[in-house]
Amino acid sequence: MLLKSGVLALSLCVLVAGRVYAEEPNLTASRVPIDRRAAAQAMKNPVPKTPENIAKGKAIFEGKGSCHNCHGRSGKGDGPTAKFLDPSPRNFTNPEFHKNRTDGEMHWVIENGSRGPNGTGIPTGMLSLIGPLITEEEAWYVILYERSFEGK
């Protein structure tokens, strides 16, 4: 009986660990639905990329936007709530993510939340932030800050 309990406990730990460290299967997959992607990709960030604006984005990311709870303060998708999410939150340090995502797509997800690759399927845990937590303009500042993680 003790052996059975030990095996069960070990199996549960492996299952939990697998979920805790579940990597997104395709980091470069867009989370914008195909029928809305062209419009999202055409959106341009109206906020100039300056050190001051990146600092504003950081303040929102770590403050009222609460982005750090999932994405972590270092942008690696390792925030305190990330362990409960599958797939894990986006890793903003990955250059492949930045190479494949436009600012407009990132804004679309901040505004609408995410339902996984191609905007279909099971929600990822990324909820709409524009309205409940931040303004549309503040989202653009957050994107500047998220871009600053690239390659770190």
The 8 nearest C-alpha neighbors of each residue, nearest first, counted from 0:
[[1, 3, 2, 4, 5, 6, 7, 8],
 [0, 2, 4, 3, 5, 6, 7, 8],
 [3, 1, 5, 0, 4, 6, 7, 8],
 [2, 4, 0, 6, 1, 5, 7, 8],
 [5, 3, 7, 1, 2, 6, 8, 0],
 [4, 6, 2, 8, 7, 3, 9, 1],
 [5, 7, 9, 3, 8, 4, 10, 2],
 [6, 8, 4, 10, 5, 9, 3, 11],
 [9, 7, 5, 11, 10, 6, 4, 12],
 [8, 10, 12, 6, 11, 7, 5, 13],
 [11, 9, 7, 13, 12, 8, 6, 14],
 [10, 12, 14, 8, 9, 13, 15, 7],
 [13, 11, 9, 15, 14, 10, 16, 8],
 [12, 14, 16, 10, 11, 15, 17, 9],
 [13, 15, 11, 17, 12, 16, 10, 18],
 [16, 14, 18, 12, 17, 13, 19, 11],
 [17, 15, 19, 13, 18, 14, 12, 20],
 [16, 18, 14, 15, 20, 19, 21, 13],
 [17, 19, 21, 15, 16, 20, 14, 85],
 [20, 18, 82, 16, 17, 21, 15, 83],
 [19, 21, 17, 18, 22, 16, 82, 87],
 [22, 20, 18, 17, 19, 87, 86, 85],
 [23, 21, 87, 24, 20, 86, 85, 26],
 [22, 24, 86, 25, 26, 87, 21, 85],
 [25, 23, 22, 26, 86, 21, 28, 27],
 [26, 24, 27, 28, 23, 116, 22, 29],
 [25, 27, 28, 23, 96, 24, 89, 95],
 [26, 28, 96, 25, 99, 29, 95, 100],
 [29, 27, 116, 25, 26, 30, 117, 99],
 [30, 28, 117, 31, 116, 27, 100, 118],
 [29, 31, 118, 116, 117, 115, 113, 32],
 [30, 32, 118, 117, 29, 36, 33, 104],
 [33, 31, 118, 117, 35, 34, 36, 30],
 [32, 34, 36, 35, 117, 31, 118, 37],
 [33, 35, 32, 36, 37, 31, 38, 117],
 [36, 34, 32, 33, 38, 37, 39, 31],
 [35, 37, 39, 33, 38, 31, 34, 40],
 [38, 36, 40, 39, 35, 41, 34, 33],
 [39, 37, 41, 36, 40, 35, 42, 103],
 [38, 40, 103, 36, 104, 41, 42, 37],
 [39, 41, 103, 37, 38, 42, 104, 101],
 [42, 40, 38, 39, 37, 43, 103, 101],
 [43, 41, 103, 39, 40, 38, 44, 102],
 [44, 42, 103, 45, 41, 102, 40, 101],
 [43, 45, 46, 139, 102, 42, 103, 47],
 [46, 44, 43, 47, 139, 136, 42, 48],
 [47, 45, 44, 139, 48, 140, 52, 136],
 [48, 46, 49, 45, 52, 44, 143, 140],
 [47, 49, 52, 46, 143, 53, 50, 51],
 [48, 50, 52, 51, 47, 53, 54, 46],
 [49, 51, 53, 52, 54, 48, 55, 144],
 [52, 50, 54, 49, 53, 55, 48, 56],
 [53, 51, 55, 49, 54, 50, 140, 56],
 [52, 54, 144, 56, 50, 55, 51, 143],
 [53, 55, 57, 51, 52, 56, 50, 58],
 [56, 54, 52, 58, 53, 57, 140, 51],
 [57, 55, 141, 140, 53, 144, 59, 54],
 [56, 58, 60, 54, 55, 59, 144, 61],
 [57, 59, 55, 61, 56, 62, 60, 54],
 [58, 60, 62, 56, 64, 57, 61, 63],
 [61, 59, 57, 66, 64, 58, 62, 65],
 [62, 60, 58, 67, 59, 65, 57, 66],
 [63, 61, 59, 65, 64, 58, 60, 66],
 [62, 64, 65, 59, 132, 61, 60, 133],
 [65, 63, 60, 59, 66, 62, 132, 133],
 [64, 66, 63, 67, 62, 61, 68, 60],
 [67, 65, 60, 64, 68, 69, 70, 61],
 [68, 66, 71, 70, 72, 69, 65, 61],
 [67, 69, 78, 66, 79, 80, 65, 71],
 [70, 68, 78, 81, 80, 67, 71, 66],
 [76, 69, 71, 67, 74, 78, 77, 88],
 [78, 72, 70, 67, 77, 74, 73, 76],
 [71, 73, 67, 74, 70, 78, 61, 75],
 [72, 74, 71, 75, 148, 70, 76, 92],
 [75, 73, 70, 71, 91, 72, 76, 90],
 [74, 76, 90, 77, 73, 91, 92, 70],
 [70, 77, 75, 90, 88, 89, 71, 74],
 [76, 78, 71, 75, 81, 70, 69, 79],
 [71, 77, 79, 69, 68, 70, 81, 80],
 [78, 80, 68, 81, 69, 77, 82, 71],
 [79, 81, 69, 82, 78, 68, 83, 84],
 [82, 80, 69, 78, 84, 83, 77, 79],
 [83, 81, 19, 80, 84, 79, 20, 18],
 [82, 84, 81, 80, 19, 85, 18, 87],
 [85, 83, 81, 87, 82, 86, 124, 123],
 [86, 84, 87, 21, 18, 123, 83, 23],
 [85, 87, 23, 84, 21, 22, 123, 88],
 [86, 88, 85, 84, 22, 23, 81, 21],
 [89, 87, 76, 70, 69, 81, 90, 86],
 [88, 90, 76, 91, 87, 70, 75, 26],
 [89, 91, 75, 76, 92, 93, 74, 88],
 [90, 92, 74, 93, 148, 75, 89, 149],
 [93, 91, 149, 148, 150, 151, 90, 75],
 [92, 94, 95, 91, 96, 90, 149, 150],
 [95, 93, 97, 96, 149, 150, 98, 92],
 [96, 94, 98, 93, 97, 99, 27, 26],
 [95, 97, 27, 94, 99, 98, 93, 100],
 [98, 96, 94, 100, 99, 95, 149, 93],
 [97, 99, 95, 96, 100, 94, 101, 27],
 [98, 100, 96, 97, 27, 95, 101, 28],
 [101, 99, 97, 98, 96, 104, 102, 105],
 [100, 102, 104, 103, 40, 105, 99, 97],
 [101, 103, 105, 104, 106, 44, 43, 100],
 [102, 104, 42, 39, 40, 106, 101, 105],
 [105, 103, 107, 39, 101, 106, 102, 40],
 [104, 106, 102, 108, 103, 107, 109, 101],
 [105, 107, 103, 109, 104, 108, 110, 102],
 [106, 108, 104, 110, 105, 109, 111, 103],
 [107, 109, 112, 111, 105, 110, 106, 113],
 [110, 108, 106, 107, 127, 128, 112, 111],
 [109, 111, 129, 127, 107, 108, 128, 106],
 [112, 110, 127, 108, 109, 107, 113, 126],
 [111, 113, 126, 127, 108, 125, 109, 110],
 [114, 112, 125, 115, 122, 108, 123, 30],
 [113, 115, 122, 118, 119, 121, 120, 123],
 [114, 116, 118, 30, 113, 123, 119, 120],
 [117, 115, 30, 118, 28, 29, 119, 114],
 [118, 116, 32, 30, 31, 29, 119, 33],
 [119, 117, 32, 30, 114, 31, 115, 116],
 [120, 118, 114, 117, 115, 116, 32, 121],
 [121, 119, 114, 115, 122, 118, 116, 117],
 [120, 122, 114, 115, 123, 119, 113, 118],
 [123, 121, 114, 113, 124, 115, 120, 125],
 [124, 122, 125, 115, 114, 113, 121, 86],
 [123, 125, 122, 126, 84, 113, 112, 88],
 [126, 124, 112, 113, 123, 127, 122, 108],
 [127, 125, 112, 124, 128, 113, 111, 109],
 [126, 128, 112, 111, 110, 109, 129, 125],
 [127, 129, 132, 109, 131, 110, 133, 130],
 [130, 128, 110, 133, 134, 135, 127, 131],
 [129, 131, 132, 133, 134, 128, 127, 135],
 [130, 132, 128, 129, 133, 127, 134, 64],
 [133, 131, 128, 130, 64, 129, 63, 134],
 [134, 132, 129, 130, 128, 64, 137, 131],
 [135, 133, 137, 129, 136, 130, 138, 132],
 [134, 136, 138, 137, 129, 133, 139, 110],
 [137, 135, 138, 134, 139, 140, 46, 133],
 [136, 138, 134, 140, 139, 135, 133, 141],
 [137, 139, 141, 135, 136, 140, 142, 134],
 [138, 140, 142, 137, 141, 136, 44, 46],
 [141, 139, 56, 137, 143, 142, 138, 52],
 [140, 142, 56, 138, 144, 139, 143, 60],
 [143, 141, 145, 139, 144, 140, 146, 138],
 [144, 142, 140, 146, 141, 53, 145, 56],
 [143, 145, 53, 56, 147, 141, 142, 146],
 [146, 144, 142, 147, 143, 148, 141, 91],
 [147, 145, 143, 144, 148, 149, 142, 91],
 [146, 148, 144, 145, 149, 143, 53, 92],
 [149, 147, 92, 146, 151, 145, 91, 74],
 [150, 148, 92, 94, 147, 151, 146, 93],
 [149, 151, 92, 94, 93, 148, 91, 147],
 [150, 92, 148, 149, 93, 73, 147, 91]]
